[in-house]
Amino acid sequence: MEAVLWYVLTGTRGGENRVRILRAVESQPRNANQLAESLDLDYKTVRHHLDVLMENDVVQRSGDDYGAVYLPSGRCRANWETVETIIQRIE
């Protein structure tokens, strides 16, 4: 999982926004619309990044479709130290 986190959060375009999204859902589960509003990002951009994070098991979804909220996956939480290291490097 550590390699996945480094790749998804730093090795690809959009990594900075994925970090922002991950930090936001870690502090409080939110749906895509709430994320777009709070992070001042386009809704479609947020949806794209959430899809990438879900495909790589970094976040998980609770609920259905539009109202679904996102939160860090269990695997991501188990490797949160790596996430913190990545955040420090980016900042």
C-alpha positions, -999 to +999 in steps of 0.1 A: +000+000+000+029+024+007+040+023-030+004+029-041+001+059-019+034+074-032+023+068-068-012+081-065-004+111-043+030+122-058+038+102-090+009+114-112-007+146-123-033+157-098-015+143-068-018+176-049-055+177-053-058+141-043-039+149-011-063+178-004-093+155-009-078+128+013-071+153+041-106+166+038-123+132+040-100+122+068-111+151+090-148+145+081-165+122+056-180+142+028-198+138-006-183+150-039-204+181-039-192+191-004-156+184-014-159+205-045-173+234-025-149+233+004-118+228-017-129+253-044-126+226-072-148+218-101-172+189-093-160+168-122-124+172-111-133+160-076-152+130-091-122+121-112-098+122-083-123+103-061-125+076-088-087+073-089-085+072-051-112+045-050-096+024-078-064+023-057-082+016-024-072+048-008-107+060-001-140+041+002-176+052-004-205+049+020-239+052+005-252+054-030-246+077-060-249+115-055-252+114-017-224+089-011-198+101+014-161+092+011-136+084+038-101+069+039-101+031+034-089+008+062-057+001+043-051+038+039-057+044+077-033+016+085-006+034+065-015+069+076+021+075+086+031+073+050+003+098+041+017+122+067+052+118+052+038+125+017+019+156+030+051+170+046+071+165+014+044+182-007+042+212+017 
